[in-house]
Amino acid sequence: MAGRVTDETVFDAALAVIADQGYERATTRAIADAAGINEATLFRRFTSKQNLLRLAVRANFAGFALDLDAPSDDVEADLITILSYYTHLYETRGGVVMTLMREAKFSPEVAAVLTEPEKLLERVDEVVLHHQRRGALVTEPPRHTFFALVGPVMMRSIARRVDQRATQAPADPKAVVRRFLDGHRP
């Protein structure tokens, strides 16, 4: 007899199915099948598709190490920390990130789930503002800085979803940050 399917296995299955089919079209039956459990078990453990997504996103974010509680005075080190986090996120979960970002505009359920990742982005904004106040980065809206920083790794993730043959190596966060700083220092 097989052992109990772990929450992480169910979360991985849910995120993979949602990345492939979108949140609205991803059925709980398809998620349960991908996880190797029956649909009744899925509902018993997670109560709803939205709650399953919320828990999967929360667990996924907890699995990434991003210490932004106290920005340092080293802008390069802080940006490498941020970019390393997002590089790992896009390399492992880029499909579902893109799907959820697209669907949040039209789905209140998805938008509600994305409040936790938004809190993380607010912490990133504070790091950017810290370095702008110090004069280490040009002054612009913090999200503009963020998207300019993560744009190369985000675009790689998009390219891989469009062209499965894309095989370039993951971006080197240190190299990307150095290039970024060349154009974003005052």
C-alpha positions as CSV (number, residue, x, y, z in Angstrom):
1,M,0.0,0.0,0.0
2,A,1.3,3.4,-1.0
3,G,2.0,6.0,1.8
4,R,0.1,9.2,2.3
5,V,0.7,11.7,-0.5
6,T,2.4,14.7,1.1
7,D,1.1,18.2,0.9
8,E,4.2,19.2,-1.1
9,T,3.3,16.6,-3.7
10,V,-0.2,18.0,-4.0
11,F,1.1,21.6,-4.1
12,D,3.6,20.7,-6.9
13,A,0.8,19.0,-8.8
14,A,-1.6,22.0,-8.3
15,L,1.0,24.5,-9.5
16,A,2.0,22.4,-12.5
17,V,-1.7,21.9,-13.6
18,I,-2.5,25.6,-13.1
19,A,0.7,26.6,-15.0
20,D,-0.4,24.4,-17.9
21,Q,-4.1,25.0,-17.9
22,G,-4.7,28.3,-16.1
23,Y,-6.5,28.6,-12.8
24,E,-10.0,28.8,-14.1
25,R,-9.6,25.7,-16.4
26,A,-7.6,23.6,-13.9
27,T,-10.1,21.3,-12.4
28,T,-9.8,19.8,-9.0
29,R,-10.1,16.4,-10.6
30,A,-7.0,17.1,-12.9
31,I,-5.1,18.3,-9.8
32,A,-6.0,15.3,-7.8
33,D,-5.1,13.0,-10.7
34,A,-1.7,14.7,-11.1
35,A,-1.1,14.4,-7.3
36,G,-2.1,10.7,-7.3
37,I,-5.0,11.2,-4.9
38,N,-8.8,11.2,-5.4
39,E,-10.8,14.3,-5.6
40,A,-12.6,13.7,-2.3
41,T,-9.3,13.5,-0.5
42,L,-8.2,16.8,-2.1
43,F,-11.3,18.6,-0.8
44,R,-11.1,16.9,2.6
45,R,-7.5,18.1,3.0
46,F,-7.7,21.6,1.3
47,T,-11.5,22.4,1.2
48,S,-11.4,24.4,-2.1
49,K,-9.2,25.0,-5.1
50,Q,-8.6,28.6,-4.0
51,N,-7.4,27.4,-0.5
52,L,-5.2,24.8,-2.2
53,L,-3.6,27.5,-4.4
54,R,-3.2,29.8,-1.4
55,L,-1.4,27.1,0.6
56,A,0.7,26.0,-2.4
57,V,1.8,29.6,-3.0
58,R,2.5,30.1,0.7
59,A,4.5,26.9,0.9
60,N,6.4,27.8,-2.3
61,F,7.4,31.2,-1.0
62,A,8.4,29.8,2.4
63,G,10.7,27.4,0.5
64,F,12.7,30.3,-1.0
65,A,15.3,32.0,1.2
66,L,15.0,35.8,0.9
67,D,16.2,37.8,3.9
68,L,15.1,41.4,3.4
69,D,14.4,42.3,7.0
70,A,17.4,44.6,7.2
71,P,18.9,46.0,4.0
72,S,22.6,46.5,4.2
73,D,24.7,49.3,2.9
74,D,25.9,47.1,0.1
75,V,23.5,47.7,-2.8
76,E,25.1,45.1,-5.0
77,A,24.8,42.4,-2.3
78,D,21.2,43.3,-1.6
79,L,20.3,43.2,-5.3
80,I,22.1,39.9,-5.8
81,T,20.0,38.5,-2.9
82,I,16.8,39.7,-4.5
83,L,17.7,38.6,-8.0
84,S,18.9,35.2,-6.8
85,Y,15.6,34.7,-5.2
86,Y,13.6,35.6,-8.3
87,T,16.0,33.7,-10.6
88,H,15.2,30.6,-8.6
89,L,11.5,31.3,-8.5
90,Y,11.3,31.8,-12.3
91,E,13.5,28.8,-13.0
92,T,11.3,26.5,-10.9
93,R,7.9,28.1,-11.0
94,G,8.0,30.6,-13.9
95,G,5.0,29.0,-15.7
96,V,2.7,29.4,-12.7
97,V,4.0,32.8,-11.9
98,M,3.2,34.1,-15.4
99,T,-0.2,32.3,-15.4
100,L,-1.2,33.8,-12.1
101,M,0.0,37.3,-12.9
102,R,-2.1,37.2,-16.1
103,E,-5.2,35.8,-14.4
104,A,-5.2,37.9,-11.3
105,K,-6.6,40.8,-13.3
106,F,-9.7,38.8,-14.2
107,S,-10.1,36.4,-11.2
108,P,-10.8,37.7,-7.7
109,E,-9.9,34.3,-6.4
110,V,-6.4,34.5,-7.9
111,A,-6.0,38.2,-6.9
112,A,-6.8,37.3,-3.3
113,V,-4.2,34.5,-3.3
114,L,-1.5,36.9,-4.6
115,T,-1.6,39.2,-1.6
116,E,1.3,37.3,0.0
117,P,3.6,37.6,-2.9
118,E,2.6,41.3,-3.1
119,K,3.8,41.7,0.5
120,L,7.2,40.3,-0.5
121,L,7.3,42.9,-3.3
122,E,6.6,45.6,-0.8
123,R,9.7,44.5,1.1
124,V,11.7,44.6,-2.1
125,D,10.4,48.2,-2.6
126,E,11.7,49.1,0.8
127,V,15.2,47.8,0.0
128,V,15.2,49.8,-3.3
129,L,14.0,52.9,-1.5
130,H,16.7,52.4,1.2
131,H,19.4,52.4,-1.6
132,Q,17.8,55.3,-3.4
133,R,17.8,57.4,-0.2
134,R,21.5,56.5,0.2
135,G,22.2,57.7,-3.3
136,A,23.3,54.2,-4.5
137,L,20.4,53.9,-7.0
138,V,18.7,56.5,-9.3
139,T,15.4,57.7,-7.9
140,E,12.5,56.3,-9.7
141,P,9.4,54.3,-8.6
142,P,10.7,51.2,-6.8
143,R,8.7,48.9,-9.0
144,H,10.3,50.3,-12.1
145,T,13.7,49.5,-10.5
146,F,12.4,46.0,-9.6
147,F,11.2,45.2,-13.1
148,A,14.3,46.5,-14.7
149,L,16.3,44.2,-12.3
150,V,14.3,41.0,-12.8
151,G,13.4,41.7,-16.4
152,P,16.1,39.5,-17.9
153,V,15.2,36.5,-15.8
154,M,11.5,37.0,-16.3
155,M,12.0,37.2,-20.0
156,R,14.0,34.0,-20.0
157,S,11.1,32.3,-18.3
158,I,8.6,33.6,-20.8
159,A,10.9,32.6,-23.7
160,R,11.1,29.0,-22.3
161,R,7.3,28.8,-22.1
162,V,7.0,29.9,-25.7
163,D,9.9,27.8,-27.1
164,Q,10.5,24.6,-25.2
165,R,13.7,24.2,-27.1
166,A,15.2,27.2,-25.4
167,T,18.2,25.8,-23.6
168,Q,20.3,28.8,-22.5
169,A,21.7,28.5,-19.0
170,P,20.0,30.4,-16.1
171,A,21.1,34.0,-15.7
172,D,24.0,34.6,-13.4
173,P,22.6,37.0,-10.7
174,K,26.0,38.6,-10.1
175,A,26.5,39.4,-13.8
176,V,23.0,40.7,-14.2
177,V,23.2,42.9,-11.1
178,R,26.6,44.4,-12.3
179,R,25.1,45.2,-15.7
180,F,22.0,46.6,-14.0
181,L,24.0,48.8,-11.7
182,D,25.9,50.3,-14.7
183,G,22.7,52.0,-15.8
184,H,21.0,52.6,-12.4
185,R,23.6,54.3,-10.3
186,P,23.2,58.1,-10.1
